Amino acid sequence: MAQPSQPQVLLDRARTAWARGEHHAAMALWREGAEAGEPQCAFNLGVLLDEGRYLPRDPVEAAGWYQRSAEAGFPDAAFNLAVLFEQGDGLEANPNEAARWFHIAAERGNAQAMFNLGLKYDEGRGLPQDAEQAAQWYLLAAEAGEGRGAANLARLFAMGEGVERSDVSSFKWYAIAAEMGIASAARYRERVARELTPEQRLHAGDRAQEWLQGQSRERQGSSLQ
């Protein structure tokens, strides 16, 4: 059996120390692991410096650790780096760089990045406005568990932007978004419902439940070891 690498050992020790409330020890281990090239350690150190709860806030240093982690393939670090570029926090605001790192994070499976990328295509911020691309990323975000993706996809169906206009599909996606915890989605779903016959509402509701059940089965299957 292969032995864990030294950076992995540092990460495991840091997690144990943090769980015990030994925060200073954990932070020292995370920094050691980050300097040794462990991407999760670099991300955790970046979060601590970004949030400023256990260490003095330093978004410039946080961005540096996020970038090292992101370049090593850690998607959440790419997302957080994109946010710093978006906000101009510790870095000069750069919508294009924000979009680039959102894209990297999204391609690696970060649901929030998928949603943000959809929003950028939707609004034309940092990327050319493209409703079809927005719809595709909103769908991927919804499939990854991001309810805002489902809600925005519902809006595109209601408006016929990037997708063929369909009140049935809009109702379906608002129903899905509501089930995923988006508070406003139920209200918008009822507005769309006024345009549908009872049979169409029933059909759209059934489609929403089928989609949710399918997603639930996929998540259960992927969790099996």
C-alpha positions, 0 to 999 in steps of 0.5 A: 500500500502506498504511503501518504505523501508528506503534504497529505500527512500535514493536511491530515494532522491539520484537520485533526488539530482543527477538529480538536480546537487547536487552531494555532497548531492547525494553521501552522500545519496548513501553512507548512503544507501549503508551502510544500505544495498541498493544494487543500492546505493552500486553499485553507490558508487562503480562506483564513487570510481572506476571512480574517477571523483567525488571522489578520485579513490579508486579501493580497496574500489570500489571492496568492495562496488561492492561485497556487491552489487553483493552479494545482487543480483545486476548483474552490480556490479558482472560484474564490480567486475569481471572486477577488478579481470580480470585487477588486479585493486584494487584486485590481478588479478585472472582469476578464480574469474573473471570468477566466477563473470562474470558467476554470472552476466551473469546468472542474465542477464548482457549482457556484462558478457554473452559476456565476459563469451563466450570469456573466454570459447572461449580463455580458460582464467580462464575457460577450453577452450570450443567452444560449451560453447562459442557459447551458451554464445555468442548466449545469449549475442546477444539475450540480445542485445550485438552485439559482441556476434553476431559477435563472433558467426558468426566467430564460424560458419565460422570456424566450432568451437563449432557449425556445420560449416555454411557460411549461418549461419555465414552470418546471424550472421554477418548481425545481428552484423552489424545491432547491430552496430559492425563496422567490421561485415559488412566487414566480412559478405561480405567476407562470401558472396563470398562463397554463391550463390545469393539464399543463401545470400538472405535466410541468409539475410531474416533469419537475419531480421526475428531474429532482428524483433523477438528480437524487438517484445520481447523487446517491449513486455517486456517493457509493464507494 
